[in-house]
Amino acid sequence: MAIVRSKRQSRVVGWARYSALVVGAVLFLIPFYLLLRSAFMREQDLGSPDFHWLPPQWETSNLTGLFDNPAIPMARSLLNSGLIAVTQTVGVLVISGLAGYGLARIPYRWSNAVFYVITATLLIPAAVTFVPSFVLVSTLGWISTLRGLIIPGLFQALATFLFRQFFLGFPKEIEEAAFIDGLGYWGTFWKIVVPNSLGFVAAIGTITFIGSWNAFLWPLVIGRDQESWTVQIALSTFLTAQSVQVSQLFMAALVAIVPLLLMFLFLQRWIVEGVERTGIAGD
């Protein structure tokens, strides 16, 4: 009887967990469903008091009209966002990765002091450094250029901190074997450490890419002309004081999240592995 009761309790607990997961998944997917549905609806259907589970008429012209709109260079904005996000992600992974490895492994008298200074910058609000960064970029003549949008984000203190903490837990025995083979720090980092840290690198890269793709305030200030607009700036132009193009806004938002979804689906296995191995989500 005790065994039967235990099995029943296990089944109840299992069903309760699955039910909670299903409810959570549905709640999570509702915004995506509304976005997809609204992107292919007409303006009059969106403003109708009657709720439609599916578009009464699939308005595919919303997609073609999005890229044919001469006032909003959507294709150029997507290209700029992709270029900025990819460049900043690669830069953060390389620069912060090397910095984190150097602070964790290379003996240096002031390594701890440098690490504490980098960590201390995490306590400074971004609003405090925004104006000095803008003045510096303006002085260099990088307003309305991709250089002004990309270069200030090539190094991140948080990524350096995470890399350093991860490399402190990396097995030293593997590195010592590489040193015996005569690789040195540079060769050990690229040929031994990085190939065995792809999960963590993917996790940091994904976070950096999403943050760069979704950035709004800095591109808004630096990107003065349409040639330097990012996708977030293009999205904001659908909301003006004169009119609101709701259907175009939903379609633009749908197009804007597609690269993020594809990247997440492609890197999902490595992201989960990186979180499990590094404890980013907490123990």
Secondary structure as the mmCIF struct_conf table of DSSP 4:
data_model
#
loop_
_struct_conf.conf_type_id
_struct_conf.id
_struct_conf.beg_label_comp_id
_struct_conf.beg_label_asym_id
_struct_conf.beg_label_seq_id
_struct_conf.end_label_comp_id
_struct_conf.end_label_asym_id
_struct_conf.end_label_seq_id
HELX_RH_AL_P HELX_RH_AL_P1 ALA A 2 ALA A 39
TURN_TY1_P TURN_TY1_P1 PHE A 40 PHE A 40
BEND BEND1 MET A 41 MET A 41
HELX_RH_AL_P HELX_RH_AL_P2 GLU A 43 LEU A 46
TURN_TY1_P TURN_TY1_P2 GLY A 47 GLY A 47
BEND BEND2 PRO A 49 ASP A 50
BEND BEND3 TRP A 53 LEU A 54
BEND BEND4 PRO A 56 GLN A 57
TURN_TY1_P TURN_TY1_P3 THR A 60 THR A 60
HELX_RH_AL_P HELX_RH_AL_P3 SER A 61 ASP A 68
TURN_TY1_P TURN_TY1_P4 PRO A 70 ALA A 71
BEND BEND5 ILE A 72 ILE A 72
HELX_RH_AL_P HELX_RH_AL_P4 MET A 74 ARG A 105
BEND BEND6 ILE A 106 ILE A 106
TURN_TY1_P TURN_TY1_P5 ARG A 109 TRP A 110
HELX_RH_AL_P HELX_RH_AL_P5 SER A 111 ALA A 120
HELX_RH_3T_P HELX_RH_3T_P1 THR A 121 LEU A 123
BEND BEND7 ILE A 124 ILE A 124
HELX_RH_AL_P HELX_RH_AL_P6 ALA A 126 THR A 139
TURN_TY1_P TURN_TY1_P6 LEU A 140 GLY A 141
TURN_TY1_P TURN_TY1_P7 ILE A 143 SER A 144
BEND BEND8 THR A 145 THR A 145
HELX_RH_AL_P HELX_RH_AL_P7 LEU A 146 ILE A 150
HELX_RH_3T_P HELX_RH_3T_P2 ILE A 151 GLY A 153
BEND BEND9 LEU A 154 LEU A 154
HELX_RH_AL_P HELX_RH_AL_P8 ALA A 157 LEU A 168
TURN_TY1_P TURN_TY1_P8 GLY A 169 GLY A 169
BEND BEND10 PHE A 170 PHE A 170
HELX_RH_AL_P HELX_RH_AL_P9 LYS A 172 ILE A 180
TURN_TY1_P TURN_TY1_P9 ASP A 181 GLY A 182
HELX_RH_AL_P HELX_RH_AL_P10 GLY A 184 THR A 188
HELX_RH_PI_P HELX_RH_PI_P1 PHE A 189 VAL A 193
TURN_TY1_P TURN_TY1_P10 VAL A 194 ASN A 196
HELX_RH_AL_P HELX_RH_AL_P11 LEU A 198 TRP A 213
TURN_TY1_P TURN_TY1_P11 ASN A 214 ASN A 214
HELX_RH_AL_P HELX_RH_AL_P12 LEU A 217 ILE A 222
BEND BEND11 ASP A 225 ASP A 225
HELX_RH_3T_P HELX_RH_3T_P3 GLN A 226 SER A 228
HELX_RH_AL_P HELX_RH_AL_P13 VAL A 231 SER A 236
TURN_TY1_P TURN_TY1_P12 THR A 237 PHE A 238
STRN STRN1 LEU A 239 LEU A 239
BEND BEND12 ALA A 241 GLN A 242
STRN STRN2 VAL A 244 VAL A 244
HELX_RH_AL_P HELX_RH_AL_P14 VAL A 246 THR A 278
TURN_TY1_P TURN_TY1_P13 GLY A 279 ALA A 281
#
